[in-house]
């Protein structure tokens, strides 16, 4: 079936749904959402590992126009966030716009006709005058190519593809990775497994998680008192923004956070040897700071072994480390994160004159405000280059980007134009500014390596400042920054 909606949205996570809702609110209904899976929800549909929850307070990690006074906890679990998304999608009657099982294989701009041909796996082509990509950055699981991995005869899976049919009870399990996902599922499975070998390459900075449930009377009060939920959200927003002072203003301002994390280790880990193993040697904030109250206690369990020697080989039933130890296991779980830069750079997107996005991005991924790109008319990216966050809610960033796309569409209408794309000057000005800031920031200067940086050590993922700076810069698309044809 070939379709011709005016606007094609790719993905039905927070970004894709947020875009669709604003289109509808503006009275625009001629759009289609292409979703590769059989259900909506993006990250919050895919990640179902035990203990999966948001590490940003839920009153902030939700749409500003769909406040939810009924969040059960400060940091809601995955199922509740996914339910919220489905509820919002139903409220705005989005289901009828979503085409499930529609995996985008490529996109090509037809300049003569003024539309994008979006080709799907299976051969269908969806034709749209504009495309909004809401594919996100954290959806392609990254599994390291460890020597001998193919020989392993036990069970393996990635945290984002959790196999709930595989019973871990009484098993000897290897977990590789100690990032944001692992610190959530390690405490959950540690109680069930016979032995857990946790392979840590770099220790994360972990802070106490200010998590608690909201009582029914409190939720009722939020619902009844006008402005109460909004006030709570605003308080959380400004609280989270203060975490940016360390990289946006002065690294010395992050020192109290580092001290708090060190005290967390001292309080929760009595053994000096284990303390030393989990204490990072890089500046706080260089990698994403984590929140957990049960991760360190899990490491002190007698059946948990924190392994810091590098993995050299995988054998039929074991993981071998550099010190020569062979750790026998029945299963390997990869908490090794996602292919972040590739999530955008691997897309087959061909702009005006046959220009492939990979050619455009030969020196690294970039976009004007992280959203638009010269040579790619009417193409908008949500959570595109340099718009990720380590300190606040990305749903906030998505909302600013959606507003910017709406503003671009308004410019098109006002100018009676058919296409919009940014000028090279606007792109350069925006990127020069943020990269000047990034070069001196903690992610480059903090003494760590992270997925925030590309293979040339350039930060292509994070927004370098306060989120209100991004809001101020994007809230209106300025005609002089764009070519309107
Ligand atoms: P991650 O934070 O990127 O962590 C990956 C872990 O795997 C790191 O400890 C890394 O070590 C390790 N690793 C990677 N390759 C390895 C290799 N070849 N050998 C040994 N160790 C290896 O991944 P994630 O935990 O899946 O989280 C990804 C992102 O998802 C987060 O940063 C966050 O943005 C998001 N997330 C959010 C939440 C939430 O609550 N909102 C929850 C989970 C995830 P190194 O540090 O040495 O590279």
Boltz pocket constraint, residues with backbone or C-beta under 6 A from the ligand:
constraints:
  - pocket:
      binder: B
      contacts: [[A, 53], [A, 54], [A, 55], [A, 56], [A, 138], [A, 144], [A, 145], [A, 159], [A, 176], [A, 177], [A, 178], [A, 179], [A, 180], [A, 181], [A, 182], [A, 199], [A, 200], [A, 201], [A, 202], [A, 288], [A, 311], [A, 335], [A, 336], [A, 337], [A, 338], [A, 389], [A, 449], [A, 450], [A, 451]]
      max_distance: 6.0
